Amino acid sequence: MAKVKAKDTSNKLIAQNKRARYDYHIVDTFEAGLVLTGTEVKSLRQGRASIVDGYAYVQGGEAWVDNLHIPEYAQGTWTNHSVRRKRKLLLHKAEIEKLSSKTKETGHTIVPLALYFKDGRAKLEIALAKGKKEYDKRQTLLEKQSRREAERAISAARRRQQSRGRG
């Protein structure tokens, strides 16, 4: 009898957009599937992609992501894909309607946060986000810096306490 392969349930991260969390207030996140060609999937499996310049939008009742950089597959021939083509996002109708209404009414935008494989399928984590002002960005940096300083102080105190206990 043939052995049954265990299904890989881990998420393999391909690309992450750390700048988006700094530049935007994240209101809500969604997991969207991507409509890809074969060479795009092979290129992603090699871990090659950039989502920093990407943006998503709703048009004609469908969600699209544009400017997502997936380099050409090295072993591909004439069947290779266009590097920065627009790609369709697979979302539920209610999610698309929510994204559409929020982006039309208020100053929200849709930004990609992460690109990864989940159960063998390429997924894009997108966020409904609102742009931060310059002072918000400075405030975020100050909070991050104070958090780091507090962690350093705590770890230094622990080290001092451990060294006293040994001597």
Secondary structure as UniProt FT lines:
FT   STRAND          11..16
FT   HELIX           18..23
FT   STRAND          24..34
FT   HELIX           38..45
FT   TURN            46..47
FT   TURN            52..53
FT   STRAND          55..59
FT   TURN            60..61
FT   STRAND          62..66
FT   TURN            74..75
FT   TURN            78..79
FT   TURN            83..84
FT   STRAND          87..90
FT   HELIX           93..105
FT   STRAND          108..118
FT   TURN            119..120
FT   STRAND          121..131
FT   HELIX           134..166
//
